[in-house]
Amino acid sequence: MIVLLVGAIGYVKWQGYLFSEPQRLLTRGVKQESLGRSTEALARYRQIITQYPQESVAPEALYRMARLWHFDLQNPQQALLKYLQLERDYTDSSHIQQAREAAARIVKIDLGDDIQAIGYYQRLLDNRQGTLDQYLYEIADSYFRLENYPQARIELENLLSTYPDSSLIPEALHRKATILVLENRTDEAYQDWRQLVEDFPDSGYAGRARFNLASMLEEKGELESALAEYRSLENYPRPLLLEQKIDHLTRRIQNRNEGLE
């Protein structure tokens, strides 16, 4: 009887040990990761995925594997495969949204595949979760990088109308105006840059917009207005260029007034 009781207790302890083993592996992996032992941490996470794929810690182990491949081991292709595996095998994981965003960034930034990136960000947009305005901007940016300027402008216009309170509005206005210039629609570009200056005077893009407005006025021959616009610029990131513009325009105005231009 005693032997049976001891055996039963031992069996229960063994079962408890087996039950807690995935969590112990994850804890070891996290510790090794914190110590910068990426290869050892990766081995622990891989062991969880291989031996305990149905355990609750498996999705986190796979997510951590993907991050290690991406940031520590500098292998974005492997990271992408792990993120996609997480999305495929663990649809209820709390890391799904992060994995989808990371996969989109890898495709666009690390792999430089803007055509594929548009699809990844469109899928994020269609799911109606996360930072939808950012996804839309990334789509517009990919079209811009592909030199599909009309579609990039359409996506930016969609962003401006759908998310008017987005923090990306100044950047979207500036990018849209730039595209309009490329499309030889300078009057519309002027209006967008003017709106940017008036509505977002403290934005980092306001200074660029003022400089572009001044350049447009100069090209139109409105020299005094252009000079005033240049002089209104404060803390412009290229002060030497600004000084040259002001000096050149001042001389043009003097020459014109003296009948020399």
ZIHU-V426553 format. One record per run of one state. SS is the DSSP state (alpha for helix, beta for strand, coil for the rest). FROM is the first residue (numbers start at 0). TO is the last residue. Records with the same first field share a line. If there is no record, write none. Layout:
BEGIN
SS=FROM-TO  FROM-TO
END
This chain:
BEGIN
coil=0-0  34-36  51-56  72-74  89-94  110-112  127-130  145-147  162-167  182-184  199-202  219-221  231-237  257-260
alpha=1-33  37-50  57-71  75-88  95-109  113-126  131-144  148-161  168-181  185-198  203-218  222-230  238-256
END
